Amino acid sequence: MNNRIVIIPTYNEIENIEAIIHKVMSLEPSFDLLIVDDGSPDGTGLKVKELQVQYGERLHLQERKGKLGLGTAYIHGFKYALARGFEYIFEMDADFSHNPDDLVRLYNACAVGGADLAIGSRYIKGVNVVNWPMGRVLMSYFAGYYVRFITQMTIMDVTAGFKCYRDTVLKTIDLDKIRFVGYAFQVEMKFTTWKYGFKIEEVPIIFTDRTKGESKMSANIFKEAVFGVIQMKWLSLFKSYKR
């Protein structure tokens, strides 16, 4: 059995889904792929079902009713992967902003380098983003500075969504107590992993903004990230992180 699975949450990704599936499935070593689709009205889930005929048991699909949020999609995927015995569990976007070839580098950082969490980092070696307007680059960069100041983490790309977890991390974290659902979910997962003392490594990547489909960023997601981080830090002071 393959011990690697990539989780991709989707909502209206019909323009990207076929190409991203073919690419991930072509990689060596091989990866299983789980699509968690939130009832996309554009037919994303139907396209995945068509491709399951080609890829068989390596291509998994979980369909949910309604747009329930990024964080809940990943937690659903984590539980699915853990229940099936996968050891290396990846997060990735559907829109090619994350280069699928870098999955192998993230895997090697854990399987060979001994990391418990490998992060595809835009900021560990300068600022490596393509096609972002300067305003968004600055917002992302200073949001990272803000999060590091509040939490005292040393991770440079605190909001990164391209990651590889060893199963031991996700088994240790109480996934049902992860509170955030937007991009702050990414901060909370890293913060919790860090507090438990797991080994974290940042792997430099080049992030390329999507060229097809629509971004899911919103004002509410940004607000959650800004104000939620303070609350997250405060609540951590009253929690024990022993494993």
MDAnalysis code that builds the backbone (N, CA, C; Angstrom):
import MDAnalysis as mda
import numpy as np

u = mda.Universe.empty(729, n_residues=243, atom_resindex=np.repeat(np.arange(243), 3), trajectory=True)
u.add_TopologyAttr("name", ["N", "CA", "C"] * 243)
u.add_TopologyAttr("resid", np.arange(1, 244))
u.add_TopologyAttr("resname", ["MET", "ASN", "ASN", "ARG", "ILE", "VAL", "ILE", "ILE", "PRO", "THR", "TYR", "ASN", "GLU", "ILE", "GLU", "ASN", "ILE", "GLU", "ALA", "ILE", "ILE", "HIS", "LYS", "VAL", "MET", "SER", "LEU", "GLU", "PRO", "SER", "PHE", "ASP", "LEU", "LEU", "ILE", "VAL", "ASP", "ASP", "GLY", "SER", "PRO", "ASP", "GLY", "THR", "GLY", "LEU", "LYS", "VAL", "LYS", "GLU", "LEU", "GLN", "VAL", "GLN", "TYR", "GLY", "GLU", "ARG", "LEU", "HIS", "LEU", "GLN", "GLU", "ARG", "LYS", "GLY", "LYS", "LEU", "GLY", "LEU", "GLY", "THR", "ALA", "TYR", "ILE", "HIS", "GLY", "PHE", "LYS", "TYR", "ALA", "LEU", "ALA", "ARG", "GLY", "PHE", "GLU", "TYR", "ILE", "PHE", "GLU", "MET", "ASP", "ALA", "ASP", "PHE", "SER", "HIS", "ASN", "PRO", "ASP", "ASP", "LEU", "VAL", "ARG", "LEU", "TYR", "ASN", "ALA", "CYS", "ALA", "VAL", "GLY", "GLY", "ALA", "ASP", "LEU", "ALA", "ILE", "GLY", "SER", "ARG", "TYR", "ILE", "LYS", "GLY", "VAL", "ASN", "VAL", "VAL", "ASN", "TRP", "PRO", "MET", "GLY", "ARG", "VAL", "LEU", "MET", "SER", "TYR", "PHE", "ALA", "GLY", "TYR", "TYR", "VAL", "ARG", "PHE", "ILE", "THR", "GLN", "MET", "THR", "ILE", "MET", "ASP", "VAL", "THR", "ALA", "GLY", "PHE", "LYS", "CYS", "TYR", "ARG", "ASP", "THR", "VAL", "LEU", "LYS", "THR", "ILE", "ASP", "LEU", "ASP", "LYS", "ILE", "ARG", "PHE", "VAL", "GLY", "TYR", "ALA", "PHE", "GLN", "VAL", "GLU", "MET", "LYS", "PHE", "THR", "THR", "TRP", "LYS", "TYR", "GLY", "PHE", "LYS", "ILE", "GLU", "GLU", "VAL", "PRO", "ILE", "ILE", "PHE", "THR", "ASP", "ARG", "THR", "LYS", "GLY", "GLU", "SER", "LYS", "MET", "SER", "ALA", "ASN", "ILE", "PHE", "LYS", "GLU", "ALA", "VAL", "PHE", "GLY", "VAL", "ILE", "GLN", "MET", "LYS", "TRP", "LEU", "SER", "LEU", "PHE", "LYS", "SER", "TYR", "LYS", "ARG"])
u.atoms.positions = np.array([
    [0.836, -1.206, 0.000],
    [0.000, 0.000, 0.000],
    [0.868, 1.253, 0.000],
    [0.473, 2.226, -0.788],
    [1.147, 3.529, -0.791],
    [0.963, 4.190, 0.577],
    [2.013, 4.809, 1.103],
    [1.885, 5.464, 2.412],
    [1.838, 6.986, 2.300],
    [1.632, 7.501, 1.086],
    [1.587, 8.947, 0.843],
    [0.238, 9.328, 0.238],
    [-0.393, 10.366, 0.802],
    [-1.655, 10.841, 0.229],
    [-1.684, 12.370, 0.248],
    [-2.110, 12.934, -0.851],
    [-2.237, 14.388, -1.016],
    [-3.706, 14.753, -0.887],
    [-4.001, 15.752, -0.048],
    [-5.375, 16.217, 0.128],
    [-5.542, 17.556, -0.582],
    [-6.525, 17.633, -1.465],
    [-6.833, 18.882, -2.167],
    [-8.306, 19.215, -1.938],
    [-8.607, 20.278, -1.184],
    [-9.995, 20.723, -1.058],
    [-10.403, 21.487, -2.326],
    [-11.628, 21.313, -2.765],
    [-12.075, 22.004, -3.975],
    [-13.454, 22.618, -3.808],
    [-13.610, 23.750, -4.467],
    [-14.926, 24.352, -4.672],
    [-14.849, 25.121, -5.993],
    [-15.573, 24.642, -6.981],
    [-15.567, 25.248, -8.319],
    [-14.159, 25.333, -8.913],
    [-13.545, 24.179, -9.070],
    [-12.202, 24.099, -9.661],
    [-12.211, 23.294, -10.965],
    [-13.307, 23.346, -11.703],
    [-13.426, 22.559, -12.922],
    [-12.333, 22.908, -13.940],
    [-11.847, 24.149, -13.897],
    [-10.825, 24.561, -14.862],
    [-9.446, 23.976, -14.547],
    [-9.252, 23.540, -13.317],
    [-7.938, 23.048, -12.894],
    [-7.898, 21.570, -12.539],
    [-9.043, 20.987, -12.183],
    [-9.033, 19.706, -11.477],
    [-8.449, 18.568, -12.314],
    [-8.781, 18.502, -13.589],
    [-8.278, 17.386, -14.399],
    [-6.762, 17.447, -14.543],
    [-6.250, 18.633, -14.827],
    [-4.801, 18.781, -15.022],
    [-4.031, 18.492, -13.741],
    [-4.535, 18.959, -12.589],
    [-3.806, 18.749, -11.334],
    [-3.808, 17.267, -10.958],
    [-4.913, 16.576, -11.212],
    [-4.970, 15.141, -10.923],
    [-3.973, 14.373, -11.785],
    [-3.972, 14.653, -13.090],
    [-3.033, 13.960, -13.980],
    [-1.588, 14.195, -13.540],
    [-1.282, 15.426, -13.139],
    [0.090, 15.752, -12.749],
    [0.504, 15.019, -11.478],
    [-0.337, 15.072, -10.451],
    [0.003, 14.396, -9.188],
    [0.146, 12.897, -9.420],
    [-0.727, 12.332, -10.228],
    [-0.694, 10.898, -10.476],
    [0.531, 10.464, -11.286],
    [1.195, 11.397, -11.943],
    [2.354, 11.061, -12.757],
    [3.662, 11.044, -11.970],
    [3.636, 11.473, -10.725],
    [4.863, 11.650, -9.952],
    [5.469, 10.318, -9.501],
    [6.777, 10.342, -9.316],
    [7.512, 9.231, -8.699],
    [8.336, 9.789, -7.551],
    [8.229, 9.201, -6.335],
    [7.380, 8.058, -6.014],
    [5.899, 8.397, -6.135],
    [5.067, 7.395, -6.149],
    [3.642, 7.609, -6.399],
    [2.935, 8.136, -5.151],
    [1.882, 8.883, -5.396],
    [1.048, 9.445, -4.337],
    [-0.406, 9.048, -4.581],
    [-1.128, 8.743, -3.507],
    [-2.581, 8.724, -3.586],
    [-3.062, 10.170, -3.535],
    [-4.277, 10.401, -3.976],
    [-4.828, 11.756, -4.005],
    [-6.264, 11.718, -3.514],
    [-6.563, 12.580, -2.545],
    [-7.917, 12.718, -2.014],
    [-8.450, 14.099, -2.355],
    [-9.541, 14.148, -3.091],
    [-10.244, 15.404, -3.361],
    [-11.396, 15.522, -2.377],
    [-11.434, 16.616, -1.617],
    [-12.557, 16.907, -0.715],
    [-13.342, 18.041, -1.365],
    [-14.455, 17.702, -1.986],
    [-15.220, 18.683, -2.761],
    [-16.465, 19.120, -2.000],
    [-16.622, 20.426, -1.874],
    [-17.746, 20.990, -1.127],
    [-18.942, 21.280, -2.036],
    [-19.410, 20.255, -2.742],
    [-20.612, 20.386, -3.552],
    [-20.481, 21.390, -4.672],
    [-19.343, 21.394, -5.362],
    [-19.105, 22.377, -6.429],
    [-20.206, 22.306, -7.488],
    [-20.921, 23.408, -7.726],
    [-21.962, 23.394, -8.763],
    [-21.425, 23.353, -10.180],
    [-20.114, 23.537, -10.355],
    [-19.541, 23.564, -11.709],
    [-19.144, 22.177, -12.222],
    [-19.388, 21.134, -11.425],
    [-19.097, 19.781, -11.885],
    [-17.730, 19.248, -11.522],
    [-17.032, 19.897, -10.579],
    [-15.713, 19.416, -10.165],
    [-15.769, 17.970, -9.675],
    [-16.738, 17.682, -8.818],
    [-16.864, 16.326, -8.278],
    [-17.147, 15.291, -9.354],
    [-17.964, 15.640, -10.330],
    [-18.282, 14.720, -11.425],
    [-17.039, 14.399, -12.252],
    [-16.194, 15.402, -12.466],
    [-14.956, 15.174, -13.207],
    [-14.033, 14.224, -12.445],
    [-13.960, 14.367, -11.124],
    [-13.138, 13.458, -10.321],
    [-13.656, 12.029, -10.467],
    [-14.967, 11.853, -10.435],
    [-15.546, 10.510, -10.584],
    [-15.193, 9.905, -11.938],
    [-15.182, 10.723, -12.985],
    [-14.780, 10.235, -14.306],
    [-13.339, 9.727, -14.281],
    [-12.468, 10.476, -13.607],
    [-11.053, 10.118, -13.581],
    [-10.766, 8.942, -12.651],
    [-11.685, 8.646, -11.732],
    [-11.497, 7.472, -10.874],
    [-11.505, 6.184, -11.692],
    [-12.175, 6.190, -12.827],
    [-12.168, 5.024, -13.712],
    [-10.745, 4.760, -14.199],
    [-10.003, 5.832, -14.463],
    [-8.625, 5.702, -14.953],
    [-7.643, 5.346, -13.841],
    [-7.810, 5.973, -12.674],
    [-6.798, 5.844, -11.621],
    [-7.174, 4.887, -10.497],
    [-8.386, 4.403, -10.503],
    [-8.782, 3.381, -9.537],
    [-8.692, 3.848, -8.097],
    [-8.170, 2.968, -7.238],
    [-8.184, 3.218, -5.797],
    [-7.195, 4.286, -5.359],
    [-6.301, 4.722, -6.234],
    [-5.359, 5.786, -5.864],
    [-6.030, 7.150, -5.816],
    [-7.155, 7.319, -6.497],
    [-7.861, 8.598, -6.532],
    [-9.110, 8.491, -5.670],
    [-9.111, 9.242, -4.576],
    [-10.198, 9.209, -3.601],
    [-11.044, 10.474, -3.733],
    [-12.318, 10.356, -3.415],
    [-13.226, 11.511, -3.448],
    [-14.124, 11.487, -2.232],
    [-14.171, 12.612, -1.528],
    [-15.134, 12.829, -0.454],
    [-15.958, 14.058, -0.817],
    [-17.261, 13.889, -0.916],
    [-18.146, 14.993, -1.289],
    [-18.922, 15.464, -0.066],
    [-18.925, 16.768, 0.136],
    [-19.657, 17.367, 1.255],
    [-20.724, 18.298, 0.690],
    [-21.733, 18.522, 1.467],
    [-22.842, 19.359, 1.010],
    [-22.620, 20.799, 1.442],
    [-22.332, 21.663, 0.490],
    [-22.181, 23.077, 0.799],
    [-20.743, 23.462, 1.043],
    [-20.483, 24.758, 0.977],
    [-19.153, 25.314, 1.156],
    [-18.896, 25.472, 2.651],
    [-18.147, 24.536, 3.227],
    [-17.995, 24.447, 4.679],
    [-16.664, 24.977, 5.195],
    [-15.798, 25.427, 4.305],
    [-14.556, 26.055, 4.761],
    [-13.330, 25.188, 4.575],
    [-12.203, 25.872, 4.353],
    [-10.933, 25.214, 4.091],
    [-10.499, 24.321, 5.248],
    [-10.575, 24.856, 6.464],
    [-10.103, 24.104, 7.624],
    [-10.869, 22.825, 7.850],
    [-12.187, 22.882, 7.752],
    [-12.988, 21.670, 7.973],
    [-12.751, 20.654, 6.867],
    [-12.464, 21.135, 5.649],
    [-12.165, 20.216, 4.552],
    [-10.875, 19.449, 4.837],
    [-9.838, 20.156, 5.300],
    [-8.586, 19.489, 5.607],
    [-8.734, 18.530, 6.785],
    [-9.455, 18.927, 7.815],
    [-9.635, 18.043, 8.960],
    [-10.395, 16.780, 8.546],
    [-11.402, 16.949, 7.695],
    [-12.111, 15.795, 7.142],
    [-11.121, 14.883, 6.406],
    [-10.256, 15.499, 5.607],
    [-9.259, 14.737, 4.872],
    [-8.236, 14.066, 5.770],
    [-7.793, 14.772, 6.820],
    [-6.834, 14.182, 7.764],
    [-7.412, 12.913, 8.400],
    [-8.643, 13.006, 8.854],
    [-9.280, 11.860, 9.509],
    [-9.430, 10.696, 8.535],
    [-9.784, 11.017, 7.310],
    [-9.916, 10.001, 6.264],
    [-8.574, 9.294, 6.054],
    [-7.507, 10.078, 5.945],
    [-6.181, 9.517, 5.692],
    [-5.676, 8.690, 6.866],
    [-5.866, 9.189, 8.077],
    [-5.411, 8.452, 9.261],
    [-6.162, 7.130, 9.410],
    [-7.455, 7.135, 9.116],
    [-8.259, 5.921, 9.246],
    [-7.806, 4.840, 8.275],
    [-7.135, 5.257, 7.198],
    [-6.678, 4.306, 6.171],
    [-5.178, 4.038, 6.240],
    [-4.533, 4.525, 7.303],
    [-3.162, 4.138, 7.582],
    [-2.084, 4.853, 6.800],
    [-2.383, 6.010, 6.212],
    [-1.348, 6.756, 5.492],
    [-0.378, 7.389, 6.495],
    [0.896, 7.356, 6.160],
    [1.929, 7.871, 7.066],
    [2.327, 9.302, 6.747],
    [2.324, 9.669, 5.467],
    [2.701, 11.018, 5.035],
    [1.487, 11.664, 4.376],
    [1.024, 12.759, 4.976],
    [-0.244, 13.365, 4.578],
    [0.022, 14.812, 4.167],
    [-0.340, 15.127, 2.935],
    [0.018, 16.399, 2.313],
    [-1.200, 17.298, 2.141],
    [-0.954, 18.608, 2.192],
    [-1.945, 19.622, 1.815],
    [-1.464, 20.320, 0.555],
    [-2.387, 20.571, -0.368],
    [-2.025, 21.296, -1.584],
    [-3.259, 21.940, -2.200],
    [-3.070, 23.084, -2.867],
    [-4.153, 23.742, -3.588],
    [-4.369, 23.091, -4.943],
    [-5.559, 23.318, -5.501],
    [-5.922, 22.718, -6.782],
    [-5.482, 23.539, -7.981],
    [-5.022, 24.767, -7.769],
    [-4.918, 25.742, -8.859],
    [-3.505, 25.909, -9.429],
    [-2.586, 24.999, -9.084],
    [-1.194, 25.031, -9.548],
    [-0.381, 26.189, -8.960],
    [-0.921, 26.880, -7.944],
    [-0.080, 27.846, -7.226],
    [1.032, 27.097, -6.490],
    [0.763, 25.853, -6.138],
    [1.781, 24.959, -5.597],
    [2.210, 24.011, -6.713],
    [3.499, 23.950, -6.974],
    [4.029, 23.085, -8.023],
    [4.001, 21.630, -7.542],
    [3.229, 20.749, -8.192],
    [3.155, 19.357, -7.727],
    [4.512, 18.667, -7.642],
    [5.464, 19.062, -8.467],
    [6.796, 18.452, -8.394],
    [7.424, 18.623, -7.018],
    [7.053, 19.692, -6.304],
    [7.619, 19.943, -4.983],
    [7.088, 18.986, -3.918],
    [6.046, 18.223, -4.228],
    [5.570, 17.207, -3.282],
    [6.690, 16.237, -2.936],
    [7.508, 15.899, -3.919],
    [8.614, 14.960, -3.690],
    [9.631, 15.558, -2.727],
    [9.896, 16.847, -2.849],
    [10.849, 17.509, -1.955],
    [10.304, 17.569, -0.525],
    [9.017, 17.831, -0.386],
    [8.408, 17.848, 0.946],
    [8.453, 16.444, 1.568],
    [8.169, 15.453, 0.756],
    [8.222, 14.070, 1.247],
    [9.631, 13.711, 1.723],
    [10.626, 14.070, 0.930],
    [12.004, 13.749, 1.308],
    [12.430, 14.476, 2.584],
    [11.916, 15.698, 2.791],
    [12.247, 16.432, 4.017],
    [11.778, 15.671, 5.251],
    [10.668, 14.934, 5.115],
    [10.169, 14.140, 6.234],
    [10.769, 12.741, 6.254],
    [10.689, 12.036, 5.135],
    [11.086, 10.623, 5.100],
    [12.592, 10.438, 5.192],
    [13.356, 11.364, 4.613],
    [14.815, 11.272, 4.636],
    [15.412, 12.222, 5.677],
    [14.887, 13.460, 5.700],
    [15.443, 14.484, 6.589],
    [14.956, 14.442, 8.019],
    [13.905, 13.669, 8.286],
    [13.447, 13.497, 9.655],
    [12.495, 14.554, 10.173],
    [11.979, 15.420, 9.301],
    [11.008, 16.425, 9.745],
    [9.672, 15.763, 10.051],
    [8.963, 16.310, 11.037],
    [7.594, 15.868, 11.323],
    [6.584, 16.671, 10.511],
    [6.957, 17.904, 10.207],
    [6.151, 18.776, 9.348],
    [7.092, 19.491, 8.401],
    [6.871, 19.313, 7.102],
    [7.632, 20.031, 6.085],
    [6.715, 21.052, 5.430],
    [7.179, 22.297, 5.370],
    [6.375, 23.406, 4.853],
    [6.976, 23.904, 3.549],
    [6.175, 23.974, 2.501],
    [6.599, 24.620, 1.265],
    [6.576, 26.117, 1.473],
    [7.746, 26.717, 1.652],
    [7.843, 28.091, 2.152],
    [8.158, 29.091, 1.048],
    [7.336, 30.152, 1.003],
    [7.556, 31.245, 0.043],
    [8.599, 32.228, 0.540],
    [8.920, 32.208, 1.831],
    [9.694, 33.302, 2.427],
    [10.973, 32.862, 3.122],
    [11.331, 31.583, 3.056],
    [12.531, 31.144, 3.756],
    [13.794, 31.630, 3.039],
    [13.690, 31.882, 1.740],
    [14.810, 32.448, 0.974],
    [14.304, 33.647, 0.181],
    [14.147, 34.783, 0.857],
    [13.607, 35.970, 0.202],
    [12.102, 35.870, 0.037],
    [11.571, 36.495, -1.018],
    [10.140, 36.467, -1.322],
    [9.976, 35.800, -2.685],
    [9.449, 34.575, -2.686],
    [9.356, 33.796, -3.920],
    [7.903, 33.598, -4.337],
    [7.288, 34.676, -4.822],
    [5.927, 34.614, -5.338],
    [5.901, 35.214, -6.739],
    [5.045, 34.655, -7.595],
    [4.929, 35.084, -8.982],
    [3.478, 35.472, -9.261],
    [3.296, 36.590, -9.948],
    [1.984, 37.063, -10.416],
    [1.102, 37.648, -9.310],
    [1.654, 37.886, -8.131],
    [0.888, 38.580, -7.099],
    [1.088, 40.082, -7.238],
    [0.016, 40.887, -7.066],
    [0.212, 42.336, -6.985],
    [1.006, 42.689, -5.736],
    [1.738, 43.789, -5.791],
    [2.613, 44.154, -4.681],
    [1.847, 44.286, -3.366],
    [0.613, 44.779, -3.435],
    [-0.173, 44.937, -2.213],
    [-0.405, 43.613, -1.505],
    [-0.655, 42.564, -2.286],
    [-0.887, 41.260, -1.661],
    [0.409, 40.665, -1.130],
    [1.509, 40.890, -1.830],
    [2.810, 40.430, -1.346],
    [3.116, 41.058, 0.014],
    [2.923, 42.374, 0.101],
    [3.211, 43.074, 1.349],
    [2.280, 42.628, 2.465],
    [0.991, 42.442, 2.136],
    [0.032, 42.005, 3.148],
    [0.424, 40.633, 3.703],
    [0.793, 39.709, 2.810],
    [1.170, 38.367, 3.230],
    [2.446, 38.393, 4.061],
    [3.426, 39.158, 3.612],
    [4.718, 39.195, 4.297],
    [4.575, 39.785, 5.704],
    [3.852, 40.897, 5.822],
    [3.712, 41.538, 7.130],
    [2.727, 40.794, 8.032],
    [1.792, 40.068, 7.427],
    [0.933, 39.199, 8.240],
    [1.782, 38.132, 8.919],
    [2.778, 37.619, 8.182],
    [3.692, 36.647, 8.775],
    [4.490, 37.243, 9.916],
    [4.953, 38.469, 9.737],
    [5.696, 39.155, 10.799],
    [4.810, 39.322, 12.037],
    [3.558, 39.702, 11.817],
    [2.594, 39.891, 12.907],
    [2.386, 38.588, 13.679],
    [2.179, 37.486, 12.937],
    [1.940, 36.193, 13.582],
    [3.165, 35.752, 14.373],
    [4.355, 35.936, 13.810],
    [5.576, 35.549, 14.533],
    [5.742, 36.371, 15.800],
    [5.387, 37.655, 15.740],
    [5.504, 38.524, 16.909],
    [4.565, 38.063, 18.025],
    [3.332, 37.712, 17.668],
    [2.345, 37.302, 18.671],
    [2.673, 35.920, 19.230],
    [3.031, 34.983, 18.358],
    [3.187, 33.588, 18.781],
    [4.596, 33.225, 19.214],
    [5.598, 34.008, 18.753],
    [7.013, 33.715, 18.992],
    [7.523, 32.514, 18.181],
    [6.734, 32.048, 17.222],
    [7.239, 31.017, 16.314],
    [8.339, 31.615, 15.439],
    [9.246, 30.755, 14.989],
    [10.310, 31.210, 14.091],
    [10.025, 30.839, 12.633],
    [8.889, 30.246, 12.365],
    [8.523, 29.852, 10.997],
    [8.319, 31.101, 10.151],
    [8.953, 31.145, 8.977],
    [8.854, 32.324, 8.112],
    [7.529, 32.386, 7.353],
    [7.052, 31.243, 6.858],
    [5.805, 31.244, 6.087],
    [4.695, 30.617, 6.921],
    [4.141, 31.424, 7.820],
    [3.183, 30.896, 8.799],
    [1.821, 30.599, 8.190],
    [1.511, 31.188, 7.031],
    [0.197, 30.957, 6.417],
    [0.266, 29.971, 5.251],
    [1.413, 29.350, 5.029],
    [1.583, 28.430, 3.900],
    [0.559, 27.298, 3.952],
    [0.056, 26.924, 2.773],
    [-0.905, 25.836, 2.686],
    [-0.381, 24.636, 1.924],
    [0.943, 24.574, 1.729],
    [1.585, 23.475, 1.008],
    [2.476, 22.754, 2.001],
    [2.045, 21.567, 2.469],
    [2.711, 20.954, 3.615],
    [2.672, 19.439, 3.542],
    [3.596, 18.829, 4.270],
    [3.582, 17.387, 4.502],
    [3.651, 17.130, 5.998],
    [2.667, 16.410, 6.523],
    [2.659, 15.992, 7.923],
    [2.987, 14.512, 8.024],
    [3.778, 14.159, 9.015],
    [3.836, 12.752, 9.407],
    [2.574, 12.430, 10.197],
    [2.119, 11.214, 10.122],
    [0.870, 10.841, 10.786],
    [0.935, 11.062, 12.293],
    [2.139, 10.961, 12.888],
    [2.261, 11.134, 14.339],
    [1.819, 12.528, 14.784],
    [2.046, 13.527, 13.939],
    [1.626, 14.887, 14.280],
    [0.103, 14.971, 14.344],
    [-0.558, 14.467, 13.320],
    [-2.015, 14.581, 13.238],
    [-2.716, 13.681, 14.249],
    [-2.026, 12.621, 14.677],
    [-2.589, 11.772, 15.733],
    [-2.459, 12.432, 17.104],
    [-1.448, 13.288, 17.260],
    [-1.210, 13.962, 18.545],
    [-2.144, 15.152, 18.728],
    [-2.322, 15.915, 17.667],
    [-3.210, 17.083, 17.730],
    [-4.661, 16.625, 17.846],
    [-5.419, 17.257, 18.726],
    [-6.860, 16.981, 18.808],
    [-7.539, 17.775, 17.688],
    [-7.766, 17.113, 16.565],
    [-8.286, 17.803, 15.388],
    [-9.666, 18.403, 15.621],
    [-10.426, 17.821, 16.533],
    [-11.773, 18.339, 16.802],
    [-11.741, 19.672, 17.549],
    [-10.562, 20.045, 18.087],
    [-10.460, 21.311, 18.817],
    [-9.777, 22.412, 17.997],
    [-9.449, 22.130, 16.738],
    [-8.945, 23.173, 15.853],
    [-10.109, 24.088, 15.496],
    [-9.987, 25.376, 15.777],
    [-11.124, 26.293, 15.754],
    [-11.325, 26.994, 14.414],
    [-10.247, 27.316, 13.742],
    [-10.362, 28.190, 12.581],
    [-10.712, 27.417, 11.314],
    [-11.355, 28.106, 10.376],
    [-11.790, 27.446, 9.145],
    [-11.175, 28.075, 7.900],
    [-10.713, 29.335, 7.987],
    [-10.115, 30.011, 6.842],
    [-8.611, 29.853, 6.833],
    [-7.901, 30.880, 6.355],
    [-6.453, 30.797, 6.284],
    [-5.801, 30.769, 7.663],
    [-6.527, 31.256, 8.686],
    [-6.009, 31.163, 10.045],
    [-5.880, 29.708, 10.493],
    [-6.614, 28.822, 9.833],
    [-6.456, 27.389, 10.093],
    [-5.006, 26.963, 9.891],
    [-4.367, 27.505, 8.848],
    [-2.979, 27.140, 8.573],
    [-2.055, 27.593, 9.708],
    [-2.328, 28.770, 10.257],
    [-1.535, 29.278, 11.379],
    [-1.746, 28.399, 12.612],
    [-2.995, 28.072, 12.898],
    [-3.311, 27.290, 14.093],
    [-2.671, 25.902, 14.045],
    [-2.681, 25.272, 12.872],
    [-2.075, 23.949, 12.762],
    [-0.562, 24.011, 12.973],
    [0.086, 25.017, 12.401],
    [1.536, 25.145, 12.597],
    [1.860, 25.460, 14.058],
    [1.091, 26.374, 14.642],
    [1.317, 26.773, 16.027],
    [1.178, 25.565, 16.963],
    [0.133, 24.766, 16.743],
    [-0.093, 23.598, 17.595],
    [1.014, 22.569, 17.407],
    [1.432, 22.344, 16.165],
    [2.540, 21.423, 15.891],
    [3.814, 21.895, 16.591],
    [4.072, 23.192, 16.508],
    [5.250, 23.793, 17.143],
    [5.195, 23.665, 18.663],
    [4.029, 23.924, 19.246],
    [3.880, 23.850, 20.707],
    [4.118, 22.428, 21.211],
    [3.775, 21.437, 20.431],
    [4.008, 20.051, 20.836],
    [5.467, 19.632, 20.662],
    [6.276, 20.509, 20.090],
    [7.702, 20.231, 19.986],
    [8.110, 19.354, 18.814],
    [7.275, 19.249, 17.815],
    [7.638, 18.469, 16.638],
    [8.679, 19.214, 15.799],
    [9.438, 18.460, 15.035],
    [10.475, 19.038, 14.179],
    [9.833, 19.593, 12.911],
    [10.053, 20.871, 12.651],
    [9.466, 21.561, 11.504],
    [10.579, 22.051, 10.590],
    [10.429, 21.782, 9.314],
    [11.409, 22.250, 8.331],
    [10.687, 23.012, 7.217],
    [11.271, 24.148, 6.823],
    [10.737, 24.904, 5.691],
    [11.555, 24.591, 4.445],
    [10.859, 24.193, 3.400],
    [11.474, 23.857, 2.114],
    [11.161, 24.991, 1.138],
    [12.169, 25.652, 0.587],
    [11.885, 26.792, -0.296],
    [11.159, 26.370, -1.578],
    [10.096, 27.098, -1.910],
    [9.352, 26.861, -3.141],
    [9.116, 28.190, -3.838],
    [8.686, 28.131, -5.081],
    [8.201, 29.309, -5.799],
    [6.685, 29.177, -5.910],
    [5.978, 30.156, -5.384],
    [4.510, 30.169, -5.392],
    [4.038, 31.000, -6.585],
    [3.222, 30.404, -7.432],
    [2.707, 31.091, -8.616],
    [1.199, 31.246, -8.489],
    [0.706, 32.479, -8.509],
    [-0.724, 32.718, -8.334],
    [-1.523, 32.045, -9.444],
    [-2.743, 31.647, -9.109],
    [-3.587, 30.945, -10.063],
    [-3.798, 31.747, -11.347],
    [-3.894, 31.035, -12.456],
    [-4.199, 31.659, -13.741],
    [-5.602, 31.296, -14.207],
    [-6.225, 30.279, -13.585],
    [-7.587, 29.873, -13.930],
    [-8.417, 29.767, -12.665],
    [-9.710, 30.083, -12.782],
    [-10.589, 30.027, -11.627],
    [-10.464, 31.260, -10.756],
    [-11.222, 31.274, -9.647],
    [-11.284, 32.445, -8.781],
    [-10.692, 32.162, -7.417],
    [-9.994, 33.175, -6.874],
    [-9.430, 33.065, -5.531],
    [-10.548, 32.989, -4.494],
    [-10.280, 32.265, -3.389],
    [-11.270, 32.127, -2.309],
    [-11.009, 33.097, -1.160],
    [-10.027, 34.010, -1.323],
    [-9.716, 34.985, -0.281],
    [-10.891, 35.939, -0.087],
    [-11.176, 36.310, 1.182],
    [-12.245, 37.257, 1.487],
    [-11.873, 38.082, 2.706],
    [-12.635, 39.159, 2.950],
    [-12.380, 40.028, 4.103],
    [-12.573, 39.280, 5.415],
    [-13.567, 38.395, 5.474],
    [-13.821, 37.633, 6.695],
    [-12.667, 36.695, 7.024],
    [-12.079, 36.091, 5.978],
    [-10.934, 35.209, 6.186],
    [-9.765, 35.996, 6.762],
    [-9.521, 37.180, 6.227],
    [-8.424, 38.016, 6.709],
    [-8.673, 38.458, 8.147],
    [-9.920, 38.827, 8.454],
    [-10.283, 39.255, 9.809],
    [-10.055, 38.126, 10.812],
    [-10.432, 36.913, 10.435],
    [-10.225, 35.759, 11.309],
    [-8.744, 35.586, 11.628],
    [-7.922, 35.768, 10.606],
    [-6.492, 35.577, 10.794],
    [-5.913, 36.628, 11.739],
    [-6.318, 37.885, 11.575],
    [-5.755, 38.980, 12.367],
    [-6.145, 38.873, 13.837],
    [-7.433, 38.744, 14.096],
    [-7.909, 38.762, 15.482],
    [-7.848, 37.384, 16.140],
    [-7.941, 36.345, 15.326],
    [-7.927, 35.000, 15.881],
    [-6.583, 34.603, 16.451],
    [-5.505, 35.144, 15.893],
    [-4.164, 34.780, 16.351],
    [-3.952, 35.196, 17.806],
    [-4.440, 36.368, 18.172],
    [-4.300, 36.828, 19.552],
    [-5.051, 35.906, 20.503],
    [-6.273, 35.554, 20.141],
    [-7.057, 34.656, 20.974],
    [-6.401, 33.279, 21.068],
    [-5.877, 32.795, 19.947],
    [-5.205, 31.500, 19.931],
    [-4.022, 31.485, 20.888],
    [-3.213, 32.537, 20.851],
    [-2.061, 32.639, 21.731],
    [-2.491, 32.692, 23.195],
    [-3.510, 33.473, 23.496],
    [-4.004, 33.601, 24.863],
    [-4.493, 32.256, 25.398],
    [-5.286, 31.531, 24.614],
    [-5.823, 30.252, 25.064],
    [-4.718, 29.214, 25.254],
    [-3.628, 29.341, 24.476],
    [-2.532, 28.369, 24.593],
    [-1.839, 28.448, 25.946],
    [-1.930, 29.601, 26.598],
    [-1.285, 29.774, 27.893],
    [-1.898, 28.886, 28.965],
    [-3.110, 28.406, 28.722],
    [-3.831, 27.609, 29.716],
    [-3.937, 26.146, 29.290],
    [-3.146, 25.731, 28.305],
    [-3.217, 24.386, 27.774],
    [-1.873, 23.693, 27.917],
    [-1.917, 22.404, 28.222],
    [-0.699, 21.601, 28.291],
    [-0.445, 20.929, 26.958],
    [0.801, 20.988, 26.495],
    [1.180, 20.371, 25.224],
    [2.170, 19.240, 25.495],
    [1.671, 18.169, 26.064],
    [2.513, 17.009, 26.349],
    [2.107, 15.863, 25.434],
    [3.113, 15.138, 24.978],
    [2.837, 13.969, 24.117],
    [3.636, 12.751, 24.565],
])
